[in-house]
């Protein structure tokens, strides 16, 4: 189920956000997002999926991931 996978991904996003905060790494990595999108677009093509849909789908995931990590970072900073 795609919702279960998204839930698992969200948990990983939170963990990665914590690591980025500790290591003082930026939340946004355009190069990494571009590389992921390139790889996933190739997989989508092999599966006969619409490239435009896949690009929009992953772009939304990236945007929501950054937003979540920013919120978590802000909440923890204010909690101190």
mmCIF file of the N, C-alpha and C atoms, coordinates in Angstrom:
data_MODEL
# 
_entry.id   MODEL 
# 
loop_
_atom_site.group_PDB 
_atom_site.id 
_atom_site.type_symbol 
_atom_site.label_atom_id 
_atom_site.label_alt_id 
_atom_site.label_comp_id 
_atom_site.label_asym_id 
_atom_site.label_entity_id 
_atom_site.label_seq_id 
_atom_site.pdbx_PDB_ins_code 
_atom_site.Cartn_x 
_atom_site.Cartn_y 
_atom_site.Cartn_z 
_atom_site.occupancy 
_atom_site.B_iso_or_equiv 
_atom_site.pdbx_formal_charge 
_atom_site.auth_seq_id 
_atom_site.auth_comp_id 
_atom_site.auth_asym_id 
_atom_site.auth_atom_id 
_atom_site.pdbx_PDB_model_num 
ATOM 1   N N  . UNK A 1 1  ? 0.849  -1.177 0.000   1.00 0.00 ? 1  UNK A N  1 
ATOM 2   C CA . UNK A 1 1  ? 0.000  0.000  0.000   1.00 0.00 ? 1  UNK A CA 1 
ATOM 3   C C  . UNK A 1 1  ? 0.897  1.243  0.000   1.00 0.00 ? 1  UNK A C  1 
ATOM 4   N N  . UNK A 1 2  ? 0.582  2.166  -0.852  1.00 0.00 ? 2  UNK A N  1 
ATOM 5   C CA . UNK A 1 2  ? 1.403  3.372  -0.994  1.00 0.00 ? 2  UNK A CA 1 
ATOM 6   C C  . UNK A 1 2  ? 1.397  4.229  0.285   1.00 0.00 ? 2  UNK A C  1 
ATOM 7   N N  . UNK A 1 3  ? 0.299  4.212  1.018   1.00 0.00 ? 3  UNK A N  1 
ATOM 8   C CA . UNK A 1 3  ? 0.236  4.998  2.257   1.00 0.00 ? 3  UNK A CA 1 
ATOM 9   C C  . UNK A 1 3  ? 1.167  4.439  3.319   1.00 0.00 ? 3  UNK A C  1 
ATOM 10  N N  . UNK A 1 4  ? 1.286  3.131  3.394   1.00 0.00 ? 4  UNK A N  1 
ATOM 11  C CA . UNK A 1 4  ? 2.226  2.521  4.338   1.00 0.00 ? 4  UNK A CA 1 
ATOM 12  C C  . UNK A 1 4  ? 3.658  2.899  3.980   1.00 0.00 ? 4  UNK A C  1 
ATOM 13  N N  . UNK A 1 5  ? 3.961  2.885  2.693   1.00 0.00 ? 5  UNK A N  1 
ATOM 14  C CA . UNK A 1 5  ? 5.297  3.272  2.246   1.00 0.00 ? 5  UNK A CA 1 
ATOM 15  C C  . UNK A 1 5  ? 5.584  4.744  2.552   1.00 0.00 ? 5  UNK A C  1 
ATOM 16  N N  . UNK A 1 6  ? 4.595  5.597  2.360   1.00 0.00 ? 6  UNK A N  1 
ATOM 17  C CA . UNK A 1 6  ? 4.772  7.017  2.676   1.00 0.00 ? 6  UNK A CA 1 
ATOM 18  C C  . UNK A 1 6  ? 4.971  7.218  4.179   1.00 0.00 ? 6  UNK A C  1 
ATOM 19  N N  . UNK A 1 7  ? 4.276  6.425  4.983   1.00 0.00 ? 7  UNK A N  1 
ATOM 20  C CA . UNK A 1 7  ? 4.466  6.495  6.435   1.00 0.00 ? 7  UNK A CA 1 
ATOM 21  C C  . UNK A 1 7  ? 5.876  6.091  6.833   1.00 0.00 ? 7  UNK A C  1 
ATOM 22  N N  . UNK A 1 8  ? 6.387  5.028  6.225   1.00 0.00 ? 8  UNK A N  1 
ATOM 23  C CA . UNK A 1 8  ? 7.760  4.601  6.488   1.00 0.00 ? 8  UNK A CA 1 
ATOM 24  C C  . UNK A 1 8  ? 8.740  5.683  6.050   1.00 0.00 ? 8  UNK A C  1 
ATOM 25  N N  . UNK A 1 9  ? 8.461  6.280  4.908   1.00 0.00 ? 9  UNK A N  1 
ATOM 26  C CA . UNK A 1 9  ? 9.335  7.329  4.400   1.00 0.00 ? 9  UNK A CA 1 
ATOM 27  C C  . UNK A 1 9  ? 9.356  8.526  5.350   1.00 0.00 ? 9  UNK A C  1 
ATOM 28  N N  . UNK A 1 10 ? 8.207  8.873  5.889   1.00 0.00 ? 10 UNK A N  1 
ATOM 29  C CA . UNK A 1 10 ? 8.131  10.004 6.805   1.00 0.00 ? 10 UNK A CA 1 
ATOM 30  C C  . UNK A 1 10 ? 8.998  9.758  8.036   1.00 0.00 ? 10 UNK A C  1 
ATOM 31  N N  . UNK A 1 11 ? 8.987  8.539  8.538   1.00 0.00 ? 11 UNK A N  1 
ATOM 32  C CA . UNK A 1 11 ? 9.831  8.199  9.683   1.00 0.00 ? 11 UNK A CA 1 
ATOM 33  C C  . UNK A 1 11 ? 11.308 8.372  9.333   1.00 0.00 ? 11 UNK A C  1 
ATOM 34  N N  . UNK A 1 12 ? 11.689 7.943  8.130   1.00 0.00 ? 12 UNK A N  1 
ATOM 35  C CA . UNK A 1 12 ? 13.074 8.106  7.681   1.00 0.00 ? 12 UNK A CA 1 
ATOM 36  C C  . UNK A 1 12 ? 13.425 9.585  7.508   1.00 0.00 ? 12 UNK A C  1 
ATOM 37  N N  . UNK A 1 13 ? 12.492 10.355 6.987   1.00 0.00 ? 13 UNK A N  1 
ATOM 38  C CA . UNK A 1 13 ? 12.691 11.796 6.811   1.00 0.00 ? 13 UNK A CA 1 
ATOM 39  C C  . UNK A 1 13 ? 13.003 12.448 8.154   1.00 0.00 ? 13 UNK A C  1 
ATOM 40  N N  . UNK A 1 14 ? 12.269 12.044 9.183   1.00 0.00 ? 14 UNK A N  1 
ATOM 41  C CA . UNK A 1 14 ? 12.501 12.607 10.513  1.00 0.00 ? 14 UNK A CA 1 
ATOM 42  C C  . UNK A 1 14 ? 13.900 12.256 11.017  1.00 0.00 ? 14 UNK A C  1 
ATOM 43  N N  . UNK A 1 15 ? 14.297 11.005 10.820  1.00 0.00 ? 15 UNK A N  1 
ATOM 44  C CA . UNK A 1 15 ? 15.624 10.570 11.258  1.00 0.00 ? 15 UNK A CA 1 
ATOM 45  C C  . UNK A 1 15 ? 16.726 11.313 10.499  1.00 0.00 ? 15 UNK A C  1 
ATOM 46  N N  . UNK A 1 16 ? 16.559 11.447 9.207   1.00 0.00 ? 16 UNK A N  1 
ATOM 47  C CA . UNK A 1 16 ? 17.546 12.148 8.384   1.00 0.00 ? 16 UNK A CA 1 
ATOM 48  C C  . UNK A 1 16 ? 17.612 13.623 8.793   1.00 0.00 ? 16 UNK A C  1 
ATOM 49  N N  . UNK A 1 17 ? 16.454 14.211 9.082   1.00 0.00 ? 17 UNK A N  1 
ATOM 50  C CA . UNK A 1 17 ? 16.419 15.599 9.528   1.00 0.00 ? 17 UNK A CA 1 
ATOM 51  C C  . UNK A 1 17 ? 17.225 15.801 10.807  1.00 0.00 ? 17 UNK A C  1 
ATOM 52  N N  . UNK A 1 18 ? 17.136 14.840 11.722  1.00 0.00 ? 18 UNK A N  1 
ATOM 53  C CA . UNK A 1 18 ? 17.909 14.921 12.969  1.00 0.00 ? 18 UNK A CA 1 
ATOM 54  C C  . UNK A 1 18 ? 19.409 14.873 12.681  1.00 0.00 ? 18 UNK A C  1 
ATOM 55  N N  . UNK A 1 19 ? 19.804 13.980 11.791  1.00 0.00 ? 19 UNK A N  1 
ATOM 56  C CA . UNK A 1 19 ? 21.218 13.847 11.433  1.00 0.00 ? 19 UNK A CA 1 
ATOM 57  C C  . UNK A 1 19 ? 21.714 15.132 10.777  1.00 0.00 ? 19 UNK A C  1 
ATOM 58  N N  . UNK A 1 20 ? 20.913 15.682 9.863   1.00 0.00 ? 20 UNK A N  1 
ATOM 59  C CA . UNK A 1 20 ? 21.299 16.924 9.191   1.00 0.00 ? 20 UNK A CA 1 
ATOM 60  C C  . UNK A 1 20 ? 21.472 18.054 10.198  1.00 0.00 ? 20 UNK A C  1 
ATOM 61  N N  . UNK A 1 21 ? 20.598 18.088 11.187  1.00 0.00 ? 21 UNK A N  1 
ATOM 62  C CA . UNK A 1 21 ? 20.688 19.150 12.193  1.00 0.00 ? 21 UNK A CA 1 
ATOM 63  C C  . UNK A 1 21 ? 21.980 19.017 12.996  1.00 0.00 ? 21 UNK A C  1 
ATOM 64  N N  . UNK A 1 22 ? 22.277 17.806 13.442  1.00 0.00 ? 22 UNK A N  1 
ATOM 65  C CA . UNK A 1 22 ? 23.480 17.557 14.236  1.00 0.00 ? 22 UNK A CA 1 
ATOM 66  C C  . UNK A 1 22 ? 24.742 17.870 13.433  1.00 0.00 ? 22 UNK A C  1 
ATOM 67  N N  . UNK A 1 23 ? 24.725 17.478 12.157  1.00 0.00 ? 23 UNK A N  1 
ATOM 68  C CA . UNK A 1 23 ? 25.899 17.689 11.305  1.00 0.00 ? 23 UNK A CA 1 
ATOM 69  C C  . UNK A 1 23 ? 25.897 19.062 10.641  1.00 0.00 ? 23 UNK A C  1 
ATOM 70  N N  . UNK A 1 24 ? 24.874 19.847 10.963  1.00 0.00 ? 24 UNK A N  1 
ATOM 71  C CA . UNK A 1 24 ? 24.733 21.199 10.399  1.00 0.00 ? 24 UNK A CA 1 
ATOM 72  C C  . UNK A 1 24 ? 24.733 21.188 8.863   1.00 0.00 ? 24 UNK A C  1 
ATOM 73  N N  . UNK A 1 25 ? 24.014 20.223 8.328   1.00 0.00 ? 25 UNK A N  1 
ATOM 74  C CA . UNK A 1 25 ? 23.867 20.115 6.879   1.00 0.00 ? 25 UNK A CA 1 
ATOM 75  C C  . UNK A 1 25 ? 22.574 20.801 6.462   1.00 0.00 ? 25 UNK A C  1 
ATOM 76  N N  . UNK A 1 26 ? 22.565 21.361 5.274   1.00 0.00 ? 26 UNK A N  1 
ATOM 77  C CA . UNK A 1 26 ? 21.339 22.026 4.814   1.00 0.00 ? 26 UNK A CA 1 
ATOM 78  C C  . UNK A 1 26 ? 20.220 21.021 4.553   1.00 0.00 ? 26 UNK A C  1 
ATOM 79  N N  . UNK A 1 27 ? 19.008 21.474 4.749   1.00 0.00 ? 27 UNK A N  1 
ATOM 80  C CA . UNK A 1 27 ? 17.848 20.632 4.462   1.00 0.00 ? 27 UNK A CA 1 
ATOM 81  C C  . UNK A 1 27 ? 17.702 20.435 2.957   1.00 0.00 ? 27 UNK A C  1 
ATOM 82  N N  . UNK A 1 28 ? 17.911 21.490 2.208   1.00 0.00 ? 28 UNK A N  1 
ATOM 83  C CA . UNK A 1 28 ? 17.724 21.451 0.754   1.00 0.00 ? 28 UNK A CA 1 
ATOM 84  C C  . UNK A 1 28 ? 19.027 21.096 0.053   1.00 0.00 ? 28 UNK A C  1 
ATOM 85  N N  . UNK A 1 29 ? 18.968 20.053 -0.786  1.00 0.00 ? 29 UNK A N  1 
ATOM 86  C CA . UNK A 1 29 ? 20.118 19.630 -1.578  1.00 0.00 ? 29 UNK A CA 1 
ATOM 87  C C  . UNK A 1 29 ? 19.661 19.471 -3.025  1.00 0.00 ? 29 UNK A C  1 
ATOM 88  N N  . UNK A 1 30 ? 19.712 20.555 -3.800  1.00 0.00 ? 30 UNK A N  1 
ATOM 89  C CA . UNK A 1 30 ? 19.210 20.485 -5.181  1.00 0.00 ? 30 UNK A CA 1 
ATOM 90  C C  . UNK A 1 30 ? 19.903 19.412 -6.013  1.00 0.00 ? 30 UNK A C  1 
ATOM 91  N N  . UNK A 1 31 ? 21.195 19.242 -5.816  1.00 0.00 ? 31 UNK A N  1 
ATOM 92  C CA . UNK A 1 31 ? 21.927 18.226 -6.592  1.00 0.00 ? 31 UNK A CA 1 
ATOM 93  C C  . UNK A 1 31 ? 21.381 16.829 -6.286  1.00 0.00 ? 31 UNK A C  1 
ATOM 94  N N  . UNK A 1 32 ? 21.147 16.541 -5.006  1.00 0.00 ? 32 UNK A N  1 
ATOM 95  C CA . UNK A 1 32 ? 20.632 15.220 -4.618  1.00 0.00 ? 32 UNK A CA 1 
ATOM 96  C C  . UNK A 1 32 ? 19.225 15.007 -5.166  1.00 0.00 ? 32 UNK A C  1 
ATOM 97  N N  . UNK A 1 33 ? 18.383 16.019 -5.072  1.00 0.00 ? 33 UNK A N  1 
ATOM 98  C CA . UNK A 1 33 ? 17.022 15.890 -5.595  1.00 0.00 ? 33 UNK A CA 1 
ATOM 99  C C  . UNK A 1 33 ? 17.037 15.655 -7.101  1.00 0.00 ? 33 UNK A C  1 
ATOM 100 N N  . UNK A 1 34 ? 17.903 16.369 -7.798  1.00 0.00 ? 34 UNK A N  1 
ATOM 101 C CA . UNK A 1 34 ? 17.999 16.214 -9.245  1.00 0.00 ? 34 UNK A CA 1 
ATOM 102 C C  . UNK A 1 34 ? 18.443 14.792 -9.612  1.00 0.00 ? 34 UNK A C  1 
ATOM 103 N N  . UNK A 1 35 ? 19.393 14.252 -8.861  1.00 0.00 ? 35 UNK A N  1 
ATOM 104 C CA . UNK A 1 35 ? 19.887 12.905 -9.125  1.00 0.00 ? 35 UNK A CA 1 
ATOM 105 C C  . UNK A 1 35 ? 18.809 11.855 -8.852  1.00 0.00 ? 35 UNK A C  1 
ATOM 106 N N  . UNK A 1 36 ? 18.088 12.012 -7.753  1.00 0.00 ? 36 UNK A N  1 
ATOM 107 C CA . UNK A 1 36 ? 16.993 11.085 -7.442  1.00 0.00 ? 36 UNK A CA 1 
ATOM 108 C C  . UNK A 1 36 ? 15.939 11.144 -8.540  1.00 0.00 ? 36 UNK A C  1 
ATOM 109 N N  . UNK A 1 37 ? 15.589 12.347 -8.949  1.00 0.00 ? 37 UNK A N  1 
ATOM 110 C CA . UNK A 1 37 ? 14.577 12.519 -9.993  1.00 0.00 ? 37 UNK A CA 1 
ATOM 111 C C  . UNK A 1 37 ? 15.031 11.894 -11.309 1.00 0.00 ? 37 UNK A C  1 
ATOM 112 N N  . UNK A 1 38 ? 16.299 12.046 -11.638 1.00 0.00 ? 38 UNK A N  1 
ATOM 113 C CA . UNK A 1 38 ? 16.836 11.442 -12.863 1.00 0.00 ? 38 UNK A CA 1 
ATOM 114 C C  . UNK A 1 38 ? 16.718 9.922  -12.816 1.00 0.00 ? 38 UNK A C  1 
ATOM 115 N N  . UNK A 1 39 ? 17.106 9.334  -11.700 1.00 0.00 ? 39 UNK A N  1 
ATOM 116 C CA . UNK A 1 39 ? 17.052 7.875  -11.558 1.00 0.00 ? 39 UNK A CA 1 
ATOM 117 C C  . UNK A 1 39 ? 15.619 7.359  -11.577 1.00 0.00 ? 39 UNK A C  1 
ATOM 118 N N  . UNK A 1 40 ? 14.737 8.036  -10.853 1.00 0.00 ? 40 UNK A N  1 
ATOM 119 C CA . UNK A 1 40 ? 13.352 7.587  -10.791 1.00 0.00 ? 40 UNK A CA 1 
ATOM 120 C C  . UNK A 1 40 ? 12.633 7.785  -12.126 1.00 0.00 ? 40 UNK A C  1 
ATOM 121 N N  . UNK A 1 41 ? 13.008 8.799  -12.863 1.00 0.00 ? 41 UNK A N  1 
ATOM 122 C CA . UNK A 1 41 ? 12.424 9.013  -14.194 1.00 0.00 ? 41 UNK A CA 1 
ATOM 123 C C  . UNK A 1 41 ? 12.816 7.880  -15.128 1.00 0.00 ? 41 UNK A C  1 
ATOM 124 N N  . UNK A 1 42 ? 14.045 7.392  -14.995 1.00 0.00 ? 42 UNK A N  1 
ATOM 125 C CA . UNK A 1 42 ? 14.496 6.270  -15.822 1.00 0.00 ? 42 UNK A CA 1 
ATOM 126 C C  . UNK A 1 42 ? 13.718 5.004  -15.477 1.00 0.00 ? 42 UNK A C  1 
ATOM 127 N N  . UNK A 1 43 ? 13.507 4.761  -14.188 1.00 0.00 ? 43 UNK A N  1 
ATOM 128 C CA . UNK A 1 43 ? 12.725 3.594  -13.760 1.00 0.00 ? 43 UNK A CA 1 
ATOM 129 C C  . UNK A 1 43 ? 11.291 3.719  -14.270 1.00 0.00 ? 43 UNK A C  1 
ATOM 130 N N  . UNK A 1 44 ? 10.725 4.916  -14.146 1.00 0.00 ? 44 UNK A N  1 
ATOM 131 C CA . UNK A 1 44 ? 9.362  5.161  -14.604 1.00 0.00 ? 44 UNK A CA 1 
ATOM 132 C C  . UNK A 1 44 ? 9.236  4.882  -16.102 1.00 0.00 ? 44 UNK A C  1 
ATOM 133 N N  . UNK A 1 45 ? 10.239 5.315  -16.863 1.00 0.00 ? 45 UNK A N  1 
ATOM 134 C CA . UNK A 1 45 ? 10.220 5.085  -18.316 1.00 0.00 ? 45 UNK A CA 1 
ATOM 135 C C  . UNK A 1 45 ? 10.212 3.595  -18.607 1.00 0.00 ? 45 UNK A C  1 
ATOM 136 N N  . UNK A 1 46 ? 11.059 2.841  -17.893 1.00 0.00 ? 46 UNK A N  1 
ATOM 137 C CA . UNK A 1 46 ? 11.112 1.389  -18.090 1.00 0.00 ? 46 UNK A CA 1 
ATOM 138 C C  . UNK A 1 46 ? 9.786  0.721  -17.749 1.00 0.00 ? 46 UNK A C  1 
ATOM 139 N N  . UNK A 1 47 ? 9.047  1.303  -16.825 1.00 0.00 ? 47 UNK A N  1 
ATOM 140 C CA . UNK A 1 47 ? 7.750  0.756  -16.418 1.00 0.00 ? 47 UNK A CA 1 
ATOM 141 C C  . UNK A 1 47 ? 6.592  1.297  -17.260 1.00 0.00 ? 47 UNK A C  1 
ATOM 142 N N  . UNK A 1 48 ? 6.906  2.200  -18.171 1.00 0.00 ? 48 UNK A N  1 
ATOM 143 C CA . UNK A 1 48 ? 5.870  2.771  -19.026 1.00 0.00 ? 48 UNK A CA 1 
ATOM 144 C C  . UNK A 1 48 ? 5.034  3.831  -18.338 1.00 0.00 ? 48 UNK A C  1 
ATOM 145 N N  . UNK A 1 49 ? 5.577  4.424  -17.271 1.00 0.00 ? 49 UNK A N  1 
ATOM 146 C CA . UNK A 1 49 ? 4.851  5.465  -16.553 1.00 0.00 ? 49 UNK A CA 1 
ATOM 147 C C  . UNK A 1 49 ? 5.139  6.832  -17.166 1.00 0.00 ? 49 UNK A C  1 
ATOM 148 N N  . UNK A 1 50 ? 4.196  7.729  -17.021 1.00 0.00 ? 50 UNK A N  1 
ATOM 149 C CA . UNK A 1 50 ? 4.325  9.076  -17.556 1.00 0.00 ? 50 UNK A CA 1 
ATOM 150 C C  . UNK A 1 50 ? 5.407  9.851  -16.808 1.00 0.00 ? 50 UNK A C  1 
ATOM 151 N N  . UNK A 1 51 ? 6.380  10.343 -17.546 1.00 0.00 ? 51 UNK A N  1 
ATOM 152 C CA . UNK A 1 51 ? 7.500  11.064 -16.936 1.00 0.00 ? 51 UNK A CA 1 
ATOM 153 C C  . UNK A 1 51 ? 7.036  12.331 -16.206 1.00 0.00 ? 51 UNK A C  1 
ATOM 154 N N  . UNK A 1 52 ? 6.110  13.054 -16.807 1.00 0.00 ? 52 UNK A N  1 
ATOM 155 C CA . UNK A 1 52 ? 5.603  14.281 -16.190 1.00 0.00 ? 52 UNK A CA 1 
ATOM 156 C C  . UNK A 1 52 ? 4.952  14.009 -14.844 1.00 0.00 ? 52 UNK A C  1 
ATOM 157 N N  . UNK A 1 53 ? 4.180  12.935 -14.771 1.00 0.00 ? 53 UNK A N  1 
ATOM 158 C CA . UNK A 1 53 ? 3.541  12.569 -13.508 1.00 0.00 ? 53 UNK A CA 1 
ATOM 159 C C  . UNK A 1 53 ? 4.588  12.249 -12.448 1.00 0.00 ? 53 UNK A C  1 
ATOM 160 N N  . UNK A 1 54 ? 5.593  11.465 -12.834 1.00 0.00 ? 54 UNK A N  1 
ATOM 161 C CA . UNK A 1 54 ? 6.643  11.069 -11.888 1.00 0.00 ? 54 UNK A CA 1 
ATOM 162 C C  . UNK A 1 54 ? 7.408  12.293 -11.401 1.00 0.00 ? 54 UNK A C  1 
ATOM 163 N N  . UNK A 1 55 ? 7.708  13.213 -12.296 1.00 0.00 ? 55 UNK A N  1 
ATOM 164 C CA . UNK A 1 55 ? 8.417  14.431 -11.892 1.00 0.00 ? 55 UNK A CA 1 
ATOM 165 C C  . UNK A 1 55 ? 7.586  15.251 -10.908 1.00 0.00 ? 55 UNK A C  1 
ATOM 166 N N  . UNK A 1 56 ? 6.304  15.398 -11.174 1.00 0.00 ? 56 UNK A N  1 
ATOM 167 C CA . UNK A 1 56 ? 5.436  16.145 -10.266 1.00 0.00 ? 56 UNK A CA 1 
ATOM 168 C C  . UNK A 1 56 ? 5.302  15.436 -8.923  1.00 0.00 ? 56 UNK A C  1 
ATOM 169 N N  . UNK A 1 57 ? 5.182  14.114 -8.960  1.00 0.00 ? 57 UNK A N  1 
ATOM 170 C CA . UNK A 1 57 ? 5.044  13.311 -7.756  1.00 0.00 ? 57 UNK A CA 1 
ATOM 171 C C  . UNK A 1 57 ? 6.268  13.468 -6.849  1.00 0.00 ? 57 UNK A C  1 
ATOM 172 N N  . UNK A 1 58 ? 7.452  13.290 -7.419  1.00 0.00 ? 58 UNK A N  1 
ATOM 173 C CA . UNK A 1 58 ? 8.670  13.395 -6.618  1.00 0.00 ? 58 UNK A CA 1 
ATOM 174 C C  . UNK A 1 58 ? 8.962  14.831 -6.197  1.00 0.00 ? 58 UNK A C  1 
ATOM 175 N N  . UNK A 1 59 ? 8.629  15.784 -7.040  1.00 0.00 ? 59 UNK A N  1 
ATOM 176 C CA . UNK A 1 59 ? 8.808  17.184 -6.667  1.00 0.00 ? 59 UNK A CA 1 
ATOM 177 C C  . UNK A 1 59 ? 7.947  17.520 -5.450  1.00 0.00 ? 59 UNK A C  1 
ATOM 178 N N  . UNK A 1 60 ? 6.726  16.997 -5.424  1.00 0.00 ? 60 UNK A N  1 
ATOM 179 C CA . UNK A 1 60 ? 5.847  17.206 -4.271  1.00 0.00 ? 60 UNK A CA 1 
ATOM 180 C C  . UNK A 1 60 ? 6.421  16.528 -3.027  1.00 0.00 ? 60 UNK A C  1 
ATOM 181 N N  . UNK A 1 61 ? 6.930  15.318 -3.180  1.00 0.00 ? 61 UNK A N  1 
ATOM 182 C CA . UNK A 1 61 ? 7.534  14.613 -2.047  1.00 0.00 ? 61 UNK A CA 1 
ATOM 183 C C  . UNK A 1 61 ? 8.726  15.398 -1.510  1.00 0.00 ? 61 UNK A C  1 
ATOM 184 N N  . UNK A 1 62 ? 9.583  15.882 -2.404  1.00 0.00 ? 62 UNK A N  1 
ATOM 185 C CA . UNK A 1 62 ? 10.750 16.667 -1.970  1.00 0.00 ? 62 UNK A CA 1 
ATOM 186 C C  . UNK A 1 62 ? 10.313 17.922 -1.213  1.00 0.00 ? 62 UNK A C  1 
ATOM 187 N N  . UNK A 1 63 ? 9.336  18.617 -1.766  1.00 0.00 ? 63 UNK A N  1 
ATOM 188 C CA . UNK A 1 63 ? 8.860  19.867 -1.143  1.00 0.00 ? 63 UNK A CA 1 
ATOM 189 C C  . UNK A 1 63 ? 8.296  19.595 0.241   1.00 0.00 ? 63 UNK A C  1 
ATOM 190 N N  . UNK A 1 64 ? 7.473  18.560 0.367   1.00 0.00 ? 64 UNK A N  1 
ATOM 191 C CA . UNK A 1 64 ? 6.872  18.232 1.653   1.00 0.00 ? 64 UNK A CA 1 
ATOM 192 C C  . UNK A 1 64 ? 7.916  17.735 2.653   1.00 0.00 ? 64 UNK A C  1 
ATOM 193 N N  . UNK A 1 65 ? 8.919  17.040 2.152   1.00 0.00 ? 65 UNK A N  1 
ATOM 194 C CA . UNK A 1 65 ? 10.014 16.571 3.008   1.00 0.00 ? 65 UNK A CA 1 
ATOM 195 C C  . UNK A 1 65 ? 10.766 17.760 3.597   1.00 0.00 ? 65 UNK A C  1 
ATOM 196 N N  . UNK A 1 66 ? 11.111 18.720 2.740   1.00 0.00 ? 66 UNK A N  1 
ATOM 197 C CA . UNK A 1 66 ? 11.823 19.916 3.229   1.00 0.00 ? 66 UNK A CA 1 
ATOM 198 C C  . UNK A 1 66 ? 10.979 20.659 4.248   1.00 0.00 ? 66 UNK A C  1 
ATOM 199 N N  . UNK A 1 67 ? 9.694  20.803 3.974   1.00 0.00 ? 67 UNK A N  1 
ATOM 200 C CA . UNK A 1 67 ? 8.793  21.495 4.891   1.00 0.00 ? 67 UNK A CA 1 
ATOM 201 C C  . UNK A 1 67 ? 8.743  20.792 6.240   1.00 0.00 ? 67 UNK A C  1 
ATOM 202 N N  . UNK A 1 68 ? 8.632  19.472 6.228   1.00 0.00 ? 68 UNK A N  1 
ATOM 203 C CA . UNK A 1 68 ? 8.576  18.708 7.483   1.00 0.00 ? 68 UNK A CA 1 
ATOM 204 C C  . UNK A 1 68 ? 9.879  18.863 8.263   1.00 0.00 ? 68 UNK A C  1 
ATOM 205 N N  . UNK A 1 69 ? 11.013 18.747 7.587   1.00 0.00 ? 69 UNK A N  1 
ATOM 206 C CA . UNK A 1 69 ? 12.288 18.867 8.280   1.00 0.00 ? 69 UNK A CA 1 
ATOM 207 C C  . UNK A 1 69 ? 12.478 20.276 8.843   1.00 0.00 ? 69 UNK A C  1 
ATOM 208 N N  . UNK A 1 70 ? 12.030 21.285 8.125   1.00 0.00 ? 70 UNK A N  1 
ATOM 209 C CA . UNK A 1 70 ? 12.119 22.659 8.633   1.00 0.00 ? 70 UNK A CA 1 
ATOM 210 C C  . UNK A 1 70 ? 11.263 22.823 9.889   1.00 0.00 ? 70 UNK A C  1 
ATOM 211 N N  . UNK A 1 71 ? 10.041 22.284 9.851   1.00 0.00 ? 71 UNK A N  1 
ATOM 212 C CA . UNK A 1 71 ? 9.153  22.387 11.011  1.00 0.00 ? 71 UNK A CA 1 
ATOM 213 C C  . UNK A 1 71 ? 9.750  21.665 12.210  1.00 0.00 ? 71 UNK A C  1 
ATOM 214 N N  . UNK A 1 72 ? 10.262 20.459 12.012  1.00 0.00 ? 72 UNK A N  1 
ATOM 215 C CA . UNK A 1 72 ? 10.849 19.700 13.111  1.00 0.00 ? 72 UNK A CA 1 
ATOM 216 C C  . UNK A 1 72 ? 12.069 20.412 13.678  1.00 0.00 ? 72 UNK A C  1 
ATOM 217 N N  . UNK A 1 73 ? 12.861 20.990 12.815  1.00 0.00 ? 73 UNK A N  1 
ATOM 218 C CA . UNK A 1 73 ? 14.050 21.713 13.248  1.00 0.00 ? 73 UNK A CA 1 
ATOM 219 C C  . UNK A 1 73 ? 13.658 22.940 14.061  1.00 0.00 ? 73 UNK A C  1 
ATOM 220 N N  . UNK A 1 74 ? 12.623 23.627 13.607  1.00 0.00 ? 74 UNK A N  1 
ATOM 221 C CA . UNK A 1 74 ? 12.146 24.841 14.288  1.00 0.00 ? 74 UNK A CA 1 
ATOM 222 C C  . UNK A 1 74 ? 11.563 24.506 15.655  1.00 0.00 ? 74 UNK A C  1 
ATOM 223 N N  . UNK A 1 75 ? 10.766 23.450 15.728  1.00 0.00 ? 75 UNK A N  1 
ATOM 224 C CA . UNK A 1 75 ? 10.131 23.067 16.989  1.00 0.00 ? 75 UNK A CA 1 
ATOM 225 C C  . UNK A 1 75 ? 11.195 22.704 18.016  1.00 0.00 ? 75 UNK A C  1 
ATOM 226 N N  . UNK A 1 76 ? 12.186 21.936 17.622  1.00 0.00 ? 76 UNK A N  1 
ATOM 227 C CA . UNK A 1 76 ? 13.222 21.526 18.564  1.00 0.00 ? 76 UNK A CA 1 
ATOM 228 C C  . UNK A 1 76 ? 14.065 22.711 18.988  1.00 0.00 ? 76 UNK A C  1 
ATOM 229 N N  . UNK A 1 77 ? 14.302 23.637 18.085  1.00 0.00 ? 77 UNK A N  1 
ATOM 230 C CA . UNK A 1 77 ? 15.096 24.827 18.427  1.00 0.00 ? 77 UNK A CA 1 
ATOM 231 C C  . UNK A 1 77 ? 14.343 25.670 19.459  1.00 0.00 ? 77 UNK A C  1 
ATOM 232 N N  . UNK A 1 78 ? 13.041 25.773 19.308  1.00 0.00 ? 78 UNK A N  1 
ATOM 233 C CA . UNK A 1 78 ? 12.237 26.571 20.237  1.00 0.00 ? 78 UNK A CA 1 
ATOM 234 C C  . UNK A 1 78 ? 12.013 25.869 21.568  1.00 0.00 ? 78 UNK A C  1 
ATOM 235 N N  . UNK A 1 79 ? 12.147 24.542 21.586  1.00 0.00 ? 79 UNK A N  1 
ATOM 236 C CA . UNK A 1 79 ? 11.911 23.775 22.802  1.00 0.00 ? 79 UNK A CA 1 
ATOM 237 C C  . UNK A 1 79 ? 13.047 23.958 23.801  1.00 0.00 ? 79 UNK A C  1 
ATOM 238 N N  . UNK A 1 80 ? 14.202 24.411 23.347  1.00 0.00 ? 80 UNK A N  1 
ATOM 239 C CA . UNK A 1 80 ? 15.364 24.554 24.248  1.00 0.00 ? 80 UNK A CA 1 
ATOM 240 C C  . UNK A 1 80 ? 15.252 25.734 25.142  1.00 0.00 ? 80 UNK A C  1 
# 
